């Protein structure tokens, strides 16, 4: 797949960064939810002309991290 999206009247490249923060630093995106998110991304990429470059889920909290 090309990095650019070629249409009849334009050429474009869109990049998005999705972040799913959780309230109160609780671990709510566990392995099962991570799997559903990944499967959903695969289905979206099949349906539309979209390519997901990176997928990462952190299942544990980092002690002392204020981010």
Phi, psi and omega in degrees: 000135179290152177289335180260150177260114182261117175245180184295330183236005181201165173230130183217163174218116180248137178229131180237153176234114180259132177231133179245082180287148179249151182282141176061022176058028178277149176276100179248341176265088180270189183300321181292315178294321177301319179296319179295318178298316181296316178296322178295319177298320178296316179295320177297317180294330176287320185285321183243168178275072185229141176234126177271122185277329189205142177219125180214138176229130178259115185272348181238155177275148179267116179298133177082003181271128178262015182269000000 
